[in-house]
């Protein structure tokens, strides 16, 4: 059952829909709902140890990405969940491959999107220009396949991200 923690829960801070499944983010959790006729029924509550887990969410079919852009010292992290026979399970944790790309105040996960086996993660990077990262599901792990930057470099590049098929 959804636990509304008052004004601090920020229920609905992130929302996405895929087919008849909706994911709703909140501080500390993400909730899955299934459309059943005229009603939406909660089917899962996904949690992690991060207090801001659930601030950014995206879903595509049986995969969901859920971010905590403040994990660590605002470095951020993104968690991948899969809906298997036993329900939604954490599949992987995404971080940038290059250690220098994961620094304090990078806010990795400020933007998230997913389309099939491809996930897109934005890191707005305080005082810098931001980056976006592409990850692909190899079947056993998620691999970073691209690091995107912009030229000229606008402020907060990747503050919001979207993906459709293989187009980011």
C-alpha positions as semicolon CSV with decimal commas, in nm:
position;residue;x (nm);y (nm);z (nm)
1;X;0,000;0,000;0,000
2;X;0,124;0,350;-0,076
3;X;0,252;0,515;0,238
4;X;0,187;0,886;0,215
5;X;0,445;1,046;0,441
6;X;0,288;1,389;0,427
7;X;0,431;1,680;0,234
8;X;0,784;1,539;0,259
9;X;0,697;1,221;0,068
10;X;0,676;1,406;-0,265
11;X;0,451;1,131;-0,403
12;X;0,435;1,188;-0,780
13;X;0,766;1,373;-0,814
14;X;0,836;1,140;-1,107
15;X;0,575;0,961;-1,320
16;X;0,591;0,748;-1,635
17;X;0,352;0,509;-1,811
18;X;0,417;0,209;-2,037
19;X;0,109;0,038;-2,175
20;X;-0,114;-0,042;-1,878
21;X;0,162;0,002;-1,618
22;X;0,242;0,327;-1,439
23;X;0,538;0,405;-1,215
24;X;0,510;0,683;-0,959
25;X;0,816;0,813;-0,775
26;X;0,836;0,940;-0,420
27;X;1,118;1,012;-0,174
28;X;1,247;0,668;-0,082
29;X;1,025;0,452;-0,305
30;X;0,870;0,397;-0,645
31;X;0,523;0,246;-0,684
32;X;0,393;0,035;-0,973
33;X;0,027;0,047;-1,072
34;X;-0,162;-0,167;-1,324
35;X;-0,469;-0,048;-1,510
36;X;-0,757;-0,285;-1,442
37;X;-1,070;-0,164;-1,617
38;X;-1,153;0,185;-1,496
39;X;-0,922;0,152;-1,192
40;X;-0,549;0,154;-1,124
41;X;-0,427;-0,102;-0,869
42;X;-0,093;-0,083;-0,690
43;X;0,108;-0,396;-0,767
44;X;0,454;-0,323;-0,625
45;X;0,658;-0,093;-0,405
46;X;1,027;-0,070;-0,497
47;X;1,275;0,065;-0,243
48;X;1,645;0,120;-0,192
49;X;1,861;0,256;0,087
50;X;1,886;0,605;-0,065
51;X;1,657;0,867;0,084
52;X;1,584;1,030;-0,252
53;X;1,545;0,702;-0,442
54;X;1,240;0,747;-0,663
55;X;1,291;1,113;-0,753
56;X;1,329;1,025;-1,122
57;X;1,155;0,724;-1,278
58;X;1,100;0,570;-1,621
59;X;0,942;0,246;-1,739
60;X;0,927;0,045;-2,062
61;X;0,753;-0,292;-2,059
62;X;0,911;-0,513;-1,792
63;X;1,203;-0,278;-1,719
64;X;1,214;0,030;-1,498
65;X;1,491;0,274;-1,411
66;X;1,474;0,460;-1,081
67;X;1,720;0,728;-0,979
68;X;1,849;0,879;-0,660
69;X;2,035;1,183;-0,798
70;X;2,150;1,275;-0,446
71;X;2,308;0,941;-0,349
72;X;2,653;0,985;-0,195
73;X;2,752;1,350;-0,189
74;X;2,500;1,430;-0,463
75;X;2,689;1,202;-0,705
76;X;2,374;1,006;-0,783
77;X;2,295;0,650;-0,889
78;X;2,037;0,477;-1,107
79;X;1,882;0,139;-1,030
80;X;1,742;-0,094;-1,296
81;X;1,451;-0,321;-1,203
82;X;1,302;-0,608;-1,406
83;X;0,961;-0,765;-1,369
84;X;1,028;-1,138;-1,356
85;X;0,805;-1,433;-1,264
86;X;0,859;-1,351;-0,896
87;X;0,775;-0,981;-0,937
88;X;0,989;-0,669;-0,968
89;X;1,353;-0,730;-0,871
90;X;1,659;-0,505;-0,874
91;X;1,867;-0,602;-1,179
92;X;2,162;-0,361;-1,173
93;X;2,297;-0,032;-1,042
94;X;2,421;0,216;-1,303
95;X;2,713;0,453;-1,249
96;X;2,939;0,628;-1,500
97;X;3,236;0,412;-1,609
98;X;3,495;0,691;-1,583
99;X;3,570;0,767;-1,216
100;X;3,605;1,140;-1,292
101;X;3,249;1,136;-1,428
102;X;3,113;1,042;-1,085
103;X;3,198;1,329;-0,856
104;X;3,021;1,523;-0,584
105;X;2,734;1,735;-0,715
106;X;2,712;1,558;-1,053
107;X;2,349;1,459;-0,987
108;X;2,380;1,144;-1,200
109;X;2,022;1,033;-1,264
110;X;1,873;1,383;-1,277
111;X;1,710;1,266;-1,600
112;X;1,624;0,903;-1,684
113;X;1,457;0,731;-1,979
114;X;1,432;0,374;-2,104
115;X;1,329;0,209;-2,430
116;X;1,356;-0,169;-2,441
117;X;1,713;-0,273;-2,353
118;X;1,849;0,084;-2,378
119;X;1,857;0,332;-2,089
120;X;1,954;0,699;-2,100
121;X;2,080;0,876;-1,788
122;X;2,139;1,249;-1,752
123;X;2,380;1,411;-1,507
124;X;2,328;1,785;-1,495
125;X;2,660;1,846;-1,312
126;X;2,660;2,152;-1,089
127;X;2,890;2,426;-1,217
128;X;2,960;2,233;-1,535
129;X;2,766;2,158;-1,848
130;X;2,624;1,814;-1,786
131;X;2,651;1,482;-1,965
132;X;2,423;1,200;-2,072
133;X;2,507;0,831;-2,068
134;X;2,365;0,546;-2,277
135;X;2,347;0,195;-2,127
136;X;2,247;-0,132;-2,295
137;X;2,135;-0,458;-2,137
138;X;2,378;-0,729;-2,246
139;X;2,156;-1,000;-2,099
140;X;2,364;-1,035;-1,783
141;X;2,465;-0,676;-1,698
142;X;2,404;-0,323;-1,818
143;X;2,700;-0,174;-2,006
144;X;2,769;0,194;-2,070
145;X;2,790;0,226;-2,449
146;X;2,810;0,604;-2,495
147;X;2,884;0,929;-2,314
148;X;2,713;1,230;-2,469
149;X;2,812;1,595;-2,441
150;X;2,703;1,903;-2,632
151;X;2,895;2,154;-2,842
152;X;2,854;2,436;-2,769
153;X;2,807;2,340;-2,407
154;X;2,475;2,471;-2,270
155;X;2,409;2,497;-1,898
156;X;2,251;2,186;-1,747
157;X;2,276;1,975;-2,063
158;X;2,081;1,650;-1,996
159;X;1,860;1,808;-1,727
160;X;1,579;1,623;-1,905
161;X;1,630;1,320;-2,132
162;X;1,414;1,110;-2,365
163;X;1,465;0,804;-2,581
164;X;1,257;0,640;-2,852
165;X;1,394;0,318;-2,996
166;X;1,759;0,400;-3,060
167;X;1,708;0,777;-3,088
168;X;1,812;0,984;-2,785
